[in-house]
């Protein structure tokens, strides 16, 4: 489980870097507010992934 959480964290941090690099490659300058919004959005993705991967959250088919 720890491996999945670390992999998700790494993917989200990598996604932040890729988004900033992609925008810089096309010469799009970001204001601090825009950069904060992108970071906040990807932080939200990290929270959702954390809840999804948490052992107490049932995922998939459940026996009723």
C-alpha positions in Angstrom: 0.0 0.0 0.0 2.8 2.4 0.8 4.3 1.8 -2.6 1.0 2.8 -4.3 0.8 6.0 -2.2 4.4 6.9 -3.0 3.9 6.2 -6.6 0.8 8.4 -6.7 2.7 11.2 -4.9 5.5 11.0 -7.4 3.1 11.0 -10.3 1.3 14.2 -9.1 4.6 16.0 -8.4 5.8 14.9 -11.8 2.5 16.2 -13.3 3.1 19.6 -11.8 6.6 19.7 -13.3 5.3 18.6 -16.7 2.5 21.2 -16.8 4.9 24.0 -16.0 7.5 22.8 -18.5 4.8 22.4 -21.2 3.6 26.0 -20.7 7.2 27.3 -20.6 8.0 25.5 -23.9 5.2 27.4 -25.6 6.3 30.7 -24.1 3.2 31.0 -21.8 4.1 33.0 -18.7 2.1 32.2 -15.6 1.2 34.7 -12.9 1.7 33.5 -9.3 -2.1 33.2 -9.1 -2.2 30.9 -12.1 0.7 28.8 -10.8 -1.1 28.5 -7.4 -4.3 27.4 -9.2 -2.5 24.6 -11.1 -0.7 23.4 -8.0 -3.9 23.5 -6.0 -5.8 21.5 -8.7 -3.1 18.8 -8.7 -3.1 18.9 -4.9 -6.8 18.1 -5.1 -6.0 15.2 -7.4 -3.5 14.0 -4.8 -6.1 14.1 -2.0 -8.6 12.2 -4.1 -6.0 9.5 -4.9 -5.1 9.3 -1.2 -8.7 8.7 -0.3 -9.0 6.1 -3.1 -5.9 4.2 -2.0 -6.6 4.4 1.7 -7.1 0.8 3.1 -10.4 1.7 4.9 -12.1 2.8 1.6 -13.7 -0.1 -0.2 -13.0 -0.1 -3.9 -14.3 -2.6 -6.4 -16.9 -5.4 -6.0 -18.0 -5.9 -2.4 -19.7 -8.8 -0.8 -23.1 -7.7 0.7 
